[in-house]
C-alpha cells in the first residue's frame, strides 16, 4: 500500500492476523484502524500526514518491533515520547 496516495487505513480492521503493513509515502492522517491489529510485527507509516499515533496500544508493544513513523511533518515530538514511554513502542526514523 505504500506510495499510493491513500488517506486512510479504514478497511483493514478485520485483518487480525496481519504481521506487516507497509503504508509509507501516502496521506494517512491517523492509525486508529490498526488498534485491533495486535499481531503487527512491522509497521511503516513514515512520510504521511500523521498528527498523532492514536490507535497504537500497549498490546502492540509485545510484537511490534519495527515501527517507522518518522518523518511525519505534523507529528509532534511529545507524541513520539508518549508512545515510547507509555506504550513501550520505539518510533524509528529513516
PDB file of N, CA, C and O in Angstrom:
ATOM      1  N   UNK A   1       0.812  -1.190   0.000  1.00  0.00           N
ATOM      2  CA  UNK A   1       0.000   0.000   0.000  1.00  0.00           C
ATOM      3  C   UNK A   1       0.857   1.256   0.000  1.00  0.00           C
ATOM      4  O   UNK A   1       0.322   2.364   0.051  1.00  0.00           O
ATOM      5  N   UNK A   2       2.159   1.109  -0.055  1.00  0.00           N
ATOM      6  CA  UNK A   2       2.991   2.307   0.021  1.00  0.00           C
ATOM      7  C   UNK A   2       2.993   3.063  -1.302  1.00  0.00           C
ATOM      8  O   UNK A   2       2.885   2.486  -2.384  1.00  0.00           O
ATOM      9  N   UNK A   3       3.120   4.386  -1.166  1.00  0.00           N
ATOM     10  CA  UNK A   3       3.202   5.293  -2.304  1.00  0.00           C
ATOM     11  C   UNK A   3       1.977   5.204  -3.214  1.00  0.00           C
ATOM     12  O   UNK A   3       2.103   5.176  -4.439  1.00  0.00           O
ATOM     13  N   UNK A   4       0.790   5.160  -2.601  1.00  0.00           N
ATOM     14  CA  UNK A   4      -0.449   5.054  -3.358  1.00  0.00           C
ATOM     15  C   UNK A   4      -1.387   6.228  -3.155  1.00  0.00           C
ATOM     16  O   UNK A   4      -2.511   6.191  -3.656  1.00  0.00           O
ATOM     17  N   UNK A   5      -0.987   7.245  -2.457  1.00  0.00           N
ATOM     18  CA  UNK A   5      -1.775   8.443  -2.206  1.00  0.00           C
ATOM     19  C   UNK A   5      -3.099   8.120  -1.491  1.00  0.00           C
ATOM     20  O   UNK A   5      -4.117   8.764  -1.744  1.00  0.00           O
ATOM     21  N   UNK A   6      -3.076   7.111  -0.594  1.00  0.00           N
ATOM     22  CA  UNK A   6      -4.266   6.829   0.193  1.00  0.00           C
ATOM     23  C   UNK A   6      -4.265   7.729   1.422  1.00  0.00           C
ATOM     24  O   UNK A   6      -3.207   8.122   1.912  1.00  0.00           O
ATOM     25  N   UNK A   7      -5.456   8.053   1.917  1.00  0.00           N
ATOM     26  CA  UNK A   7      -5.523   8.951   3.066  1.00  0.00           C
ATOM     27  C   UNK A   7      -6.086   8.281   4.320  1.00  0.00           C
ATOM     28  O   UNK A   7      -6.252   8.929   5.353  1.00  0.00           O
ATOM     29  N   UNK A   8      -6.378   6.987   4.227  1.00  0.00           N
ATOM     30  CA  UNK A   8      -6.929   6.287   5.372  1.00  0.00           C
ATOM     31  C   UNK A   8      -6.579   4.801   5.311  1.00  0.00           C
ATOM     32  O   UNK A   8      -6.408   4.224   4.237  1.00  0.00           O
ATOM     33  N   UNK A   9      -6.479   4.212   6.480  1.00  0.00           N
ATOM     34  CA  UNK A   9      -6.277   2.764   6.581  1.00  0.00           C
ATOM     35  C   UNK A   9      -7.599   2.051   6.850  1.00  0.00           C
ATOM     36  O   UNK A   9      -7.626   0.846   7.104  1.00  0.00           O
ATOM     37  N   UNK A  10      -8.679   2.800   6.792  1.00  0.00           N
ATOM     38  CA  UNK A  10     -10.002   2.222   7.037  1.00  0.00           C
ATOM     39  C   UNK A  10     -10.225   1.041   6.106  1.00  0.00           C
ATOM     40  O   UNK A  10      -9.969   1.116   4.904  1.00  0.00           O
ATOM     41  N   UNK A  11     -10.709  -0.051   6.688  1.00  0.00           N
ATOM     42  CA  UNK A  11     -10.963  -1.259   5.931  1.00  0.00           C
ATOM     43  C   UNK A  11     -10.034  -2.400   6.292  1.00  0.00           C
ATOM     44  O   UNK A  11     -10.290  -3.549   5.933  1.00  0.00           O
ATOM     45  N   UNK A  12      -8.951  -2.090   7.003  1.00  0.00           N
ATOM     46  CA  UNK A  12      -8.023  -3.171   7.372  1.00  0.00           C
ATOM     47  C   UNK A  12      -8.306  -3.735   8.764  1.00  0.00           C
ATOM     48  O   UNK A  12      -7.617  -4.646   9.222  1.00  0.00           O
ATOM     49  N   UNK A  13      -9.304  -3.199   9.420  1.00  0.00           N
ATOM     50  CA  UNK A  13      -9.590  -3.577  10.802  1.00  0.00           C
ATOM     51  C   UNK A  13      -9.817  -5.075  10.999  1.00  0.00           C
ATOM     52  O   UNK A  13      -9.507  -5.605  12.065  1.00  0.00           O
ATOM     53  N   UNK A  14     -10.338  -5.746  10.019  1.00  0.00           N
ATOM     54  CA  UNK A  14     -10.654  -7.170  10.142  1.00  0.00           C
ATOM     55  C   UNK A  14      -9.450  -8.078   9.875  1.00  0.00           C
ATOM     56  O   UNK A  14      -9.559  -9.295  10.029  1.00  0.00           O
ATOM     57  N   UNK A  15      -8.332  -7.525   9.487  1.00  0.00           N
ATOM     58  CA  UNK A  15      -7.141  -8.317   9.149  1.00  0.00           C
ATOM     59  C   UNK A  15      -6.325  -8.599  10.413  1.00  0.00           C
ATOM     60  O   UNK A  15      -5.170  -8.188  10.519  1.00  0.00           O
ATOM     61  N   UNK A  16      -6.925  -9.293  11.351  1.00  0.00           N
ATOM     62  CA  UNK A  16      -6.349  -9.519  12.686  1.00  0.00           C
ATOM     63  C   UNK A  16      -5.021 -10.280  12.673  1.00  0.00           C
ATOM     64  O   UNK A  16      -4.238 -10.151  13.614  1.00  0.00           O
ATOM     65  N   UNK A  17      -4.754 -11.060  11.641  1.00  0.00           N
ATOM     66  CA  UNK A  17      -3.517 -11.838  11.582  1.00  0.00           C
ATOM     67  C   UNK A  17      -2.389 -11.108  10.849  1.00  0.00           C
ATOM     68  O   UNK A  17      -1.298 -11.655  10.689  1.00  0.00           O
ATOM     69  N   UNK A  18      -2.645  -9.897  10.412  1.00  0.00           N
ATOM     70  CA  UNK A  18      -1.652  -9.119   9.668  1.00  0.00           C
ATOM     71  C   UNK A  18      -0.405  -8.897  10.518  1.00  0.00           C
ATOM     72  O   UNK A  18      -0.500  -8.457  11.664  1.00  0.00           O
ATOM     73  N   UNK A  19       0.762  -9.201   9.958  1.00  0.00           N
ATOM     74  CA  UNK A  19       2.020  -9.028  10.682  1.00  0.00           C
ATOM     75  C   UNK A  19       2.877  -7.903  10.132  1.00  0.00           C
ATOM     76  O   UNK A  19       3.714  -7.364  10.855  1.00  0.00           O
ATOM     77  N   UNK A  20       2.693  -7.536   8.881  1.00  0.00           N
ATOM     78  CA  UNK A  20       3.475  -6.464   8.272  1.00  0.00           C
ATOM     79  C   UNK A  20       2.534  -5.517   7.529  1.00  0.00           C
ATOM     80  O   UNK A  20       1.623  -5.949   6.822  1.00  0.00           O
ATOM     81  N   UNK A  21       2.775  -4.218   7.705  1.00  0.00           N
ATOM     82  CA  UNK A  21       1.990  -3.233   6.976  1.00  0.00           C
ATOM     83  C   UNK A  21       2.928  -2.136   6.494  1.00  0.00           C
ATOM     84  O   UNK A  21       3.540  -1.416   7.283  1.00  0.00           O
ATOM     85  N   UNK A  22       3.019  -2.036   5.194  1.00  0.00           N
ATOM     86  CA  UNK A  22       3.836  -1.010   4.553  1.00  0.00           C
ATOM     87  C   UNK A  22       2.888   0.034   3.979  1.00  0.00           C
ATOM     88  O   UNK A  22       2.314  -0.162   2.908  1.00  0.00           O
ATOM     89  N   UNK A  23       2.726   1.141   4.693  1.00  0.00           N
ATOM     90  CA  UNK A  23       1.793   2.173   4.271  1.00  0.00           C
ATOM     91  C   UNK A  23       2.473   3.539   4.237  1.00  0.00           C
ATOM     92  O   UNK A  23       1.824   4.567   4.425  1.00  0.00           O
ATOM     93  N   UNK A  24       3.779   3.543   3.997  1.00  0.00           N
ATOM     94  CA  UNK A  24       4.521   4.800   3.969  1.00  0.00           C
ATOM     95  C   UNK A  24       4.307   5.529   2.636  1.00  0.00           C
ATOM     96  O   UNK A  24       3.848   4.949   1.652  1.00  0.00           O
ATOM     97  N   UNK A  25       4.651   6.799   2.643  1.00  0.00           N
ATOM     98  CA  UNK A  25       4.551   7.657   1.448  1.00  0.00           C
ATOM     99  C   UNK A  25       3.114   7.757   0.943  1.00  0.00           C
ATOM    100  O   UNK A  25       2.849   7.535  -0.239  1.00  0.00           O
ATOM    101  N   UNK A  26       2.198   8.089   1.835  1.00  0.00           N
ATOM    102  CA  UNK A  26       0.796   8.285   1.491  1.00  0.00           C
ATOM    103  C   UNK A  26       0.309   9.587   2.125  1.00  0.00           C
ATOM    104  O   UNK A  26       1.103  10.491   2.385  1.00  0.00           O
ATOM    105  N   UNK A  27      -0.983   9.676   2.369  1.00  0.00           N
ATOM    106  CA  UNK A  27      -1.581  10.855   3.006  1.00  0.00           C
ATOM    107  C   UNK A  27      -2.420  10.448   4.212  1.00  0.00           C
ATOM    108  O   UNK A  27      -3.449  11.064   4.490  1.00  0.00           O
ATOM    109  N   UNK A  28      -1.988   9.424   4.922  1.00  0.00           N
ATOM    110  CA  UNK A  28      -2.714   8.878   6.063  1.00  0.00           C
ATOM    111  C   UNK A  28      -2.656   9.854   7.237  1.00  0.00           C
ATOM    112  O   UNK A  28      -1.598  10.385   7.573  1.00  0.00           O
ATOM    113  N   UNK A  29      -3.834  10.080   7.858  1.00  0.00           N
ATOM    114  CA  UNK A  29      -3.934  11.050   8.942  1.00  0.00           C
ATOM    115  C   UNK A  29      -3.917  10.418  10.334  1.00  0.00           C
ATOM    116  O   UNK A  29      -3.526  11.074  11.300  1.00  0.00           O
ATOM    117  N   UNK A  30      -4.338   9.146  10.452  1.00  0.00           N
ATOM    118  CA  UNK A  30      -4.347   8.519  11.773  1.00  0.00           C
ATOM    119  C   UNK A  30      -4.184   7.011  11.663  1.00  0.00           C
ATOM    120  O   UNK A  30      -4.325   6.426  10.590  1.00  0.00           O
ATOM    121  N   UNK A  31      -3.885   6.404  12.793  1.00  0.00           N
ATOM    122  CA  UNK A  31      -3.644   4.959  12.860  1.00  0.00           C
ATOM    123  C   UNK A  31      -4.767   4.219  13.579  1.00  0.00           C
ATOM    124  O   UNK A  31      -4.596   3.056  13.944  1.00  0.00           O
ATOM    125  N   UNK A  32      -5.886   4.853  13.785  1.00  0.00           N
ATOM    126  CA  UNK A  32      -6.992   4.238  14.506  1.00  0.00           C
ATOM    127  C   UNK A  32      -7.385   2.870  13.948  1.00  0.00           C
ATOM    128  O   UNK A  32      -7.685   1.974  14.738  1.00  0.00           O
ATOM    129  N   UNK A  33      -7.397   2.662  12.629  1.00  0.00           N
ATOM    130  CA  UNK A  33      -7.775   1.351  12.104  1.00  0.00           C
ATOM    131  C   UNK A  33      -6.845   0.196  12.521  1.00  0.00           C
ATOM    132  O   UNK A  33      -7.235  -0.965  12.395  1.00  0.00           O
ATOM    133  N   UNK A  34      -5.660   0.475  13.001  1.00  0.00           N
ATOM    134  CA  UNK A  34      -4.754  -0.615  13.414  1.00  0.00           C
ATOM    135  C   UNK A  34      -4.910  -0.967  14.897  1.00  0.00           C
ATOM    136  O   UNK A  34      -4.175  -1.813  15.406  1.00  0.00           O
ATOM    137  N   UNK A  35      -5.840  -0.343  15.581  1.00  0.00           N
ATOM    138  CA  UNK A  35      -5.961  -0.550  17.031  1.00  0.00           C
ATOM    139  C   UNK A  35      -6.158  -2.011  17.418  1.00  0.00           C
ATOM    140  O   UNK A  35      -5.684  -2.427  18.475  1.00  0.00           O
ATOM    141  N   UNK A  36      -6.828  -2.783  16.612  1.00  0.00           N
ATOM    142  CA  UNK A  36      -7.047  -4.188  16.924  1.00  0.00           C
ATOM    143  C   UNK A  36      -6.076  -5.142  16.260  1.00  0.00           C
ATOM    144  O   UNK A  36      -6.187  -6.357  16.424  1.00  0.00           O
ATOM    145  N   UNK A  37      -5.131  -4.609  15.516  1.00  0.00           N
ATOM    146  CA  UNK A  37      -4.172  -5.442  14.785  1.00  0.00           C
ATOM    147  C   UNK A  37      -2.927  -5.671  15.633  1.00  0.00           C
ATOM    148  O   UNK A  37      -1.844  -5.182  15.312  1.00  0.00           O
ATOM    149  N   UNK A  38      -3.093  -6.406  16.698  1.00  0.00           N
ATOM    150  CA  UNK A  38      -2.013  -6.563  17.678  1.00  0.00           C
ATOM    151  C   UNK A  38      -0.994  -7.631  17.300  1.00  0.00           C
ATOM    152  O   UNK A  38      -0.067  -7.892  18.067  1.00  0.00           O
ATOM    153  N   UNK A  39      -1.145  -8.247  16.143  1.00  0.00           N
ATOM    154  CA  UNK A  39      -0.140  -9.190  15.652  1.00  0.00           C
ATOM    155  C   UNK A  39       0.891  -8.514  14.753  1.00  0.00           C
ATOM    156  O   UNK A  39       1.800  -9.166  14.240  1.00  0.00           O
ATOM    157  N   UNK A  40       0.744  -7.210  14.569  1.00  0.00           N
ATOM    158  CA  UNK A  40       1.708  -6.488  13.731  1.00  0.00           C
ATOM    159  C   UNK A  40       3.110  -6.606  14.311  1.00  0.00           C
ATOM    160  O   UNK A  40       3.333  -6.347  15.494  1.00  0.00           O
ATOM    161  N   UNK A  41       4.041  -6.999  13.465  1.00  0.00           N
ATOM    162  CA  UNK A  41       5.456  -7.045  13.839  1.00  0.00           C
ATOM    163  C   UNK A  41       6.219  -5.886  13.207  1.00  0.00           C
ATOM    164  O   UNK A  41       7.203  -5.396  13.762  1.00  0.00           O
ATOM    165  N   UNK A  42       5.747  -5.457  12.038  1.00  0.00           N
ATOM    166  CA  UNK A  42       6.379  -4.356  11.310  1.00  0.00           C
ATOM    167  C   UNK A  42       5.307  -3.395  10.826  1.00  0.00           C
ATOM    168  O   UNK A  42       4.299  -3.805  10.252  1.00  0.00           O
ATOM    169  N   UNK A  43       5.538  -2.106  11.065  1.00  0.00           N
ATOM    170  CA  UNK A  43       4.614  -1.067  10.628  1.00  0.00           C
ATOM    171  C   UNK A  43       5.417   0.110  10.092  1.00  0.00           C
ATOM    172  O   UNK A  43       6.219   0.713  10.806  1.00  0.00           O
ATOM    173  N   UNK A  44       5.190   0.417   8.842  1.00  0.00           N
ATOM    174  CA  UNK A  44       5.900   1.509   8.166  1.00  0.00           C
ATOM    175  C   UNK A  44       4.897   2.575   7.766  1.00  0.00           C
ATOM    176  O   UNK A  44       4.116   2.382   6.835  1.00  0.00           O
ATOM    177  N   UNK A  45       4.917   3.693   8.465  1.00  0.00           N
ATOM    178  CA  UNK A  45       3.971   4.781   8.178  1.00  0.00           C
ATOM    179  C   UNK A  45       4.676   6.137   8.085  1.00  0.00           C
ATOM    180  O   UNK A  45       4.058   7.181   8.292  1.00  0.00           O
ATOM    181  N   UNK A  46       5.956   6.112   7.775  1.00  0.00           N
ATOM    182  CA  UNK A  46       6.686   7.368   7.611  1.00  0.00           C
ATOM    183  C   UNK A  46       6.225   8.062   6.327  1.00  0.00           C
ATOM    184  O   UNK A  46       5.643   7.434   5.442  1.00  0.00           O
ATOM    185  N   UNK A  47       6.491   9.349   6.242  1.00  0.00           N
ATOM    186  CA  UNK A  47       6.081  10.175   5.102  1.00  0.00           C
ATOM    187  C   UNK A  47       4.586  10.093   4.846  1.00  0.00           C
ATOM    188  O   UNK A  47       4.148   9.748   3.748  1.00  0.00           O
ATOM    189  N   UNK A  48       3.808  10.414   5.875  1.00  0.00           N
ATOM    190  CA  UNK A  48       2.361  10.531   5.781  1.00  0.00           C
ATOM    191  C   UNK A  48       1.955  11.874   6.365  1.00  0.00           C
ATOM    192  O   UNK A  48       2.774  12.789   6.453  1.00  0.00           O
ATOM    193  N   UNK A  49       0.704  11.997   6.760  1.00  0.00           N
ATOM    194  CA  UNK A  49       0.185  13.225   7.359  1.00  0.00           C
ATOM    195  C   UNK A  49      -0.274  12.969   8.793  1.00  0.00           C
ATOM    196  O   UNK A  49      -1.223  13.596   9.264  1.00  0.00           O
ATOM    197  N   UNK A  50       0.394  12.053   9.483  1.00  0.00           N
ATOM    198  CA  UNK A  50       0.003  11.702  10.852  1.00  0.00           C
ATOM    199  C   UNK A  50       0.179  12.879  11.800  1.00  0.00           C
ATOM    200  O   UNK A  50       1.210  13.552  11.796  1.00  0.00           O
ATOM    201  N   UNK A  51      -0.850  13.116  12.614  1.00  0.00           N
ATOM    202  CA  UNK A  51      -0.790  14.155  13.633  1.00  0.00           C
ATOM    203  C   UNK A  51      -0.625  13.548  15.022  1.00  0.00           C
ATOM    204  O   UNK A  51      -0.176  14.219  15.951  1.00  0.00           O
ATOM    205  N   UNK A  52      -0.994  12.268  15.158  1.00  0.00           N
ATOM    206  CA  UNK A  52      -0.816  11.553  16.414  1.00  0.00           C
ATOM    207  C   UNK A  52      -0.701  10.069  16.111  1.00  0.00           C
ATOM    208  O   UNK A  52      -0.841   9.644  14.964  1.00  0.00           O
ATOM    209  N   UNK A  53      -0.449   9.300  17.130  1.00  0.00           N
ATOM    210  CA  UNK A  53      -0.281   7.854  16.966  1.00  0.00           C
ATOM    211  C   UNK A  53      -1.391   7.082  17.662  1.00  0.00           C
ATOM    212  O   UNK A  53      -1.211   5.926  18.048  1.00  0.00           O
ATOM    213  N   UNK A  54      -2.536   7.728  17.818  1.00  0.00           N
ATOM    214  CA  UNK A  54      -3.706   7.071  18.386  1.00  0.00           C
ATOM    215  C   UNK A  54      -4.052   5.863  17.532  1.00  0.00           C
ATOM    216  O   UNK A  54      -4.038   5.922  16.302  1.00  0.00           O
ATOM    217  N   UNK A  55      -4.357   4.790  18.196  1.00  0.00           N
ATOM    218  CA  UNK A  55      -4.595   3.528  17.503  1.00  0.00           C
ATOM    219  C   UNK A  55      -3.574   2.500  17.950  1.00  0.00           C
ATOM    220  O   UNK A  55      -3.853   1.301  17.955  1.00  0.00           O
ATOM    221  N   UNK A  56      -2.401   2.962  18.323  1.00  0.00           N
ATOM    222  CA  UNK A  56      -1.400   2.060  18.895  1.00  0.00           C
ATOM    223  C   UNK A  56      -1.694   1.888  20.375  1.00  0.00           C
ATOM    224  O   UNK A  56      -2.045   2.846  21.064  1.00  0.00           O
ATOM    225  N   UNK A  57      -1.549   0.668  20.855  1.00  0.00           N
ATOM    226  CA  UNK A  57      -1.835   0.378  22.255  1.00  0.00           C
ATOM    227  C   UNK A  57      -0.662  -0.379  22.878  1.00  0.00           C
ATOM    228  O   UNK A  57       0.264  -0.795  22.182  1.00  0.00           O
ATOM    229  N   UNK A  58      -0.717  -0.548  24.176  1.00  0.00           N
ATOM    230  CA  UNK A  58       0.327  -1.319  24.868  1.00  0.00           C
ATOM    231  C   UNK A  58       0.355  -2.762  24.369  1.00  0.00           C
ATOM    232  O   UNK A  58       1.401  -3.410  24.406  1.00  0.00           O
ATOM    233  N   UNK A  59      -0.779  -3.267  23.906  1.00  0.00           N
ATOM    234  CA  UNK A  59      -0.819  -4.630  23.359  1.00  0.00           C
ATOM    235  C   UNK A  59       0.058  -4.770  22.119  1.00  0.00           C
ATOM    236  O   UNK A  59       0.592  -5.848  21.857  1.00  0.00           O
ATOM    237  N   UNK A  60       0.209  -3.702  21.364  1.00  0.00           N
ATOM    238  CA  UNK A  60       1.064  -3.732  20.183  1.00  0.00           C
ATOM    239  C   UNK A  60       2.532  -3.934  20.561  1.00  0.00           C
ATOM    240  O   UNK A  60       3.299  -4.515  19.792  1.00  0.00           O
ATOM    241  N   UNK A  61       2.914  -3.464  21.719  1.00  0.00           N
ATOM    242  CA  UNK A  61       4.334  -3.476  22.097  1.00  0.00           C
ATOM    243  C   UNK A  61       4.904  -4.888  22.225  1.00  0.00           C
ATOM    244  O   UNK A  61       6.117  -5.070  22.124  1.00  0.00           O
ATOM    245  N   UNK A  62       4.062  -5.877  22.443  1.00  0.00           N
ATOM    246  CA  UNK A  62       4.544  -7.249  22.576  1.00  0.00           C
ATOM    247  C   UNK A  62       5.176  -7.776  21.286  1.00  0.00           C
ATOM    248  O   UNK A  62       6.158  -8.516  21.339  1.00  0.00           O
ATOM    249  N   UNK A  63       4.628  -7.406  20.144  1.00  0.00           N
ATOM    250  CA  UNK A  63       5.110  -7.943  18.869  1.00  0.00           C
ATOM    251  C   UNK A  63       5.672  -6.899  17.924  1.00  0.00           C
ATOM    252  O   UNK A  63       6.488  -7.224  17.061  1.00  0.00           O
ATOM    253  N   UNK A  64       5.253  -5.657  18.067  1.00  0.00           N
ATOM    254  CA  UNK A  64       5.664  -4.606  17.126  1.00  0.00           C
ATOM    255  C   UNK A  64       7.085  -4.144  17.441  1.00  0.00           C
ATOM    256  O   UNK A  64       7.301  -3.319  18.329  1.00  0.00           O
ATOM    257  N   UNK A  65       8.045  -4.687  16.701  1.00  0.00           N
ATOM    258  CA  UNK A  65       9.447  -4.368  16.958  1.00  0.00           C
ATOM    259  C   UNK A  65      10.048  -3.461  15.888  1.00  0.00           C
ATOM    260  O   UNK A  65      11.120  -2.888  16.086  1.00  0.00           O
ATOM    261  N   UNK A  66       9.368  -3.334  14.773  1.00  0.00           N
ATOM    262  CA  UNK A  66       9.840  -2.446  13.708  1.00  0.00           C
ATOM    263  C   UNK A  66       8.725  -1.458  13.407  1.00  0.00           C
ATOM    264  O   UNK A  66       7.717  -1.808  12.794  1.00  0.00           O
ATOM    265  N   UNK A  67       8.919  -0.214  13.849  1.00  0.00           N
ATOM    266  CA  UNK A  67       7.903   0.827  13.671  1.00  0.00           C
ATOM    267  C   UNK A  67       8.577   2.099  13.173  1.00  0.00           C
ATOM    268  O   UNK A  67       9.245   2.800  13.932  1.00  0.00           O
ATOM    269  N   UNK A  68       8.393   2.382  11.900  1.00  0.00           N
ATOM    270  CA  UNK A  68       8.936   3.591  11.298  1.00  0.00           C
ATOM    271  C   UNK A  68       7.822   4.605  11.123  1.00  0.00           C
ATOM    272  O   UNK A  68       6.913   4.416  10.315  1.00  0.00           O
ATOM    273  N   UNK A  69       7.902   5.686  11.893  1.00  0.00           N
ATOM    274  CA  UNK A  69       6.877   6.729  11.807  1.00  0.00           C
ATOM    275  C   UNK A  69       7.475   8.106  11.534  1.00  0.00           C
ATOM    276  O   UNK A  69       6.745   9.088  11.403  1.00  0.00           O
ATOM    277  N   UNK A  70       8.783   8.177  11.451  1.00  0.00           N
ATOM    278  CA  UNK A  70       9.432   9.464  11.196  1.00  0.00           C
ATOM    279  C   UNK A  70      10.168   9.395   9.860  1.00  0.00           C
ATOM    280  O   UNK A  70      10.810   8.384   9.575  1.00  0.00           O
ATOM    281  N   UNK A  71      10.099  10.394   9.067  1.00  0.00           N
ATOM    282  CA  UNK A  71       9.457  11.683   9.283  1.00  0.00           C
ATOM    283  C   UNK A  71       7.963  11.678   8.966  1.00  0.00           C
ATOM    284  O   UNK A  71       7.489  10.961   8.085  1.00  0.00           O
ATOM    285  N   UNK A  72       7.257  12.491   9.703  1.00  0.00           N
ATOM    286  CA  UNK A  72       5.864  12.874   9.504  1.00  0.00           C
ATOM    287  C   UNK A  72       5.795  14.317   9.986  1.00  0.00           C
ATOM    288  O   UNK A  72       5.840  14.571  11.189  1.00  0.00           O
ATOM    289  N   UNK A  73       5.691  15.241   9.080  1.00  0.00           N
ATOM    290  CA  UNK A  73       5.820  16.660   9.408  1.00  0.00           C
ATOM    291  C   UNK A  73       4.870  17.156  10.492  1.00  0.00           C
ATOM    292  O   UNK A  73       5.219  18.066  11.243  1.00  0.00           O
ATOM    293  N   UNK A  74       3.681  16.576  10.586  1.00  0.00           N
ATOM    294  CA  UNK A  74       2.687  17.051  11.553  1.00  0.00           C
ATOM    295  C   UNK A  74       2.773  16.339  12.895  1.00  0.00           C
ATOM    296  O   UNK A  74       2.066  16.707  13.833  1.00  0.00           O
ATOM    297  N   UNK A  75       3.619  15.335  13.000  1.00  0.00           N
ATOM    298  CA  UNK A  75       3.739  14.543  14.218  1.00  0.00           C
ATOM    299  C   UNK A  75       4.678  15.236  15.201  1.00  0.00           C
ATOM    300  O   UNK A  75       5.855  15.448  14.907  1.00  0.00           O
ATOM    301  N   UNK A  76       4.151  15.581  16.360  1.00  0.00           N
ATOM    302  CA  UNK A  76       4.919  16.328  17.352  1.00  0.00           C
ATOM    303  C   UNK A  76       5.799  15.401  18.202  1.00  0.00           C
ATOM    304  O   UNK A  76       5.483  14.230  18.411  1.00  0.00           O
ATOM    305  N   UNK A  77       6.892  15.955  18.675  1.00  0.00           N
ATOM    306  CA  UNK A  77       7.849  15.212  19.487  1.00  0.00           C
ATOM    307  C   UNK A  77       7.210  14.622  20.736  1.00  0.00           C
ATOM    308  O   UNK A  77       7.539  13.502  21.129  1.00  0.00           O
ATOM    309  N   UNK A  78       6.299  15.361  21.365  1.00  0.00           N
ATOM    310  CA  UNK A  78       5.672  14.850  22.588  1.00  0.00           C
ATOM    311  C   UNK A  78       4.839  13.604  22.309  1.00  0.00           C
ATOM    312  O   UNK A  78       4.701  12.754  23.189  1.00  0.00           O
ATOM    313  N   UNK A  79       4.286  13.476  21.120  1.00  0.00           N
ATOM    314  CA  UNK A  79       3.539  12.275  20.737  1.00  0.00           C
ATOM    315  C   UNK A  79       4.482  11.073  20.614  1.00  0.00           C
ATOM    316  O   UNK A  79       4.143   9.961  21.020  1.00  0.00           O
ATOM    317  N   UNK A  80       5.644  11.311  20.061  1.00  0.00           N
ATOM    318  CA  UNK A  80       6.646  10.252  19.936  1.00  0.00           C
ATOM    319  C   UNK A  80       7.133   9.791  21.302  1.00  0.00           C
ATOM    320  O   UNK A  80       7.276   8.594  21.549  1.00  0.00           O
ATOM    321  N   UNK A  81       7.385  10.739  22.176  1.00  0.00           N
ATOM    322  CA  UNK A  81       7.848  10.422  23.531  1.00  0.00           C
ATOM    323  C   UNK A  81       6.776   9.646  24.285  1.00  0.00           C
ATOM    324  O   UNK A  81       7.081   8.661  24.957  1.00  0.00           O
ATOM    325  N   UNK A  82       5.531  10.081  24.180  1.00  0.00           N
ATOM    326  CA  UNK A  82       4.418   9.384  24.833  1.00  0.00           C
ATOM    327  C   UNK A  82       4.346   7.921  24.374  1.00  0.00           C
ATOM    328  O   UNK A  82       4.174   7.016  25.190  1.00  0.00           O
ATOM    329  N   UNK A  83       4.476   7.705  23.080  1.00  0.00           N
ATOM    330  CA  UNK A  83       4.394   6.351  22.523  1.00  0.00           C
ATOM    331  C   UNK A  83       5.533   5.480  23.032  1.00  0.00           C
ATOM    332  O   UNK A  83       5.334   4.307  23.345  1.00  0.00           O
ATOM    333  N   UNK A  84       6.707   6.049  23.111  1.00  0.00           N
ATOM    334  CA  UNK A  84       7.855   5.276  23.576  1.00  0.00           C
ATOM    335  C   UNK A  84       7.788   4.970  25.072  1.00  0.00           C
ATOM    336  O   UNK A  84       8.055   3.841  25.486  1.00  0.00           O
ATOM    337  N   UNK A  85       7.437   5.962  25.878  1.00  0.00           N
ATOM    338  CA  UNK A  85       7.434   5.778  27.330  1.00  0.00           C
ATOM    339  C   UNK A  85       6.199   5.019  27.811  1.00  0.00           C
ATOM    340  O   UNK A  85       6.318   4.059  28.572  1.00  0.00           O
ATOM    341  N   UNK A  86       5.027   5.441  27.373  1.00  0.00           N
ATOM    342  CA  UNK A  86       3.792   4.857  27.900  1.00  0.00           C
ATOM    343  C   UNK A  86       3.369   3.556  27.232  1.00  0.00           C
ATOM    344  O   UNK A  86       2.728   2.717  27.866  1.00  0.00           O
ATOM    345  N   UNK A  87       3.715   3.379  25.977  1.00  0.00           N
ATOM    346  CA  UNK A  87       3.307   2.170  25.270  1.00  0.00           C
ATOM    347  C   UNK A  87       4.459   1.189  25.068  1.00  0.00           C
ATOM    348  O   UNK A  87       4.237   0.014  24.774  1.00  0.00           O
ATOM    349  N   UNK A  88       5.668   1.666  25.223  1.00  0.00           N
ATOM    350  CA  UNK A  88       6.828   0.806  25.027  1.00  0.00           C
ATOM    351  C   UNK A  88       7.121   0.501  23.564  1.00  0.00           C
ATOM    352  O   UNK A  88       7.704  -0.533  23.236  1.00  0.00           O
ATOM    353  N   UNK A  89       6.708   1.418  22.690  1.00  0.00           N
ATOM    354  CA  UNK A  89       6.919   1.238  21.258  1.00  0.00           C
ATOM    355  C   UNK A  89       7.901   2.294  20.782  1.00  0.00           C
ATOM    356  O   UNK A  89       7.638   3.491  20.897  1.00  0.00           O
ATOM    357  N   UNK A  90       9.012   1.862  20.257  1.00  0.00           N
ATOM    358  CA  UNK A  90      10.033   2.801  19.795  1.00  0.00           C
ATOM    359  C   UNK A  90       9.738   3.271  18.377  1.00  0.00           C
ATOM    360  O   UNK A  90       9.534   2.462  17.472  1.00  0.00           O
ATOM    361  N   UNK A  91       9.720   4.579  18.197  1.00  0.00           N
ATOM    362  CA  UNK A  91       9.458   5.199  16.901  1.00  0.00           C
ATOM    363  C   UNK A  91      10.776   5.406  16.182  1.00  0.00           C
ATOM    364  O   UNK A  91      11.604   6.213  16.603  1.00  0.00           O
ATOM    365  N   UNK A  92      10.964   4.682  15.109  1.00  0.00           N
ATOM    366  CA  UNK A  92      12.210   4.781  14.359  1.00  0.00           C
ATOM    367  C   UNK A  92      12.099   5.781  13.218  1.00  0.00           C
ATOM    368  O   UNK A  92      11.010   6.135  12.767  1.00  0.00           O
ATOM    369  N   UNK A  93      13.267   6.221  12.771  1.00  0.00           N
ATOM    370  CA  UNK A  93      13.327   7.221  11.712  1.00  0.00           C
ATOM    371  C   UNK A  93      14.202   6.697  10.575  1.00  0.00           C
ATOM    372  O   UNK A  93      15.110   5.892  10.785  1.00  0.00           O
ATOM    373  N   UNK A  94      13.912   7.166   9.394  1.00  0.00           N
ATOM    374  CA  UNK A  94      14.762   6.829   8.246  1.00  0.00           C
ATOM    375  C   UNK A  94      15.982   7.703   8.251  1.00  0.00           C
ATOM    376  O   UNK A  94      16.831   7.582   7.368  1.00  0.00           O
TER     377      UNK A  94
END
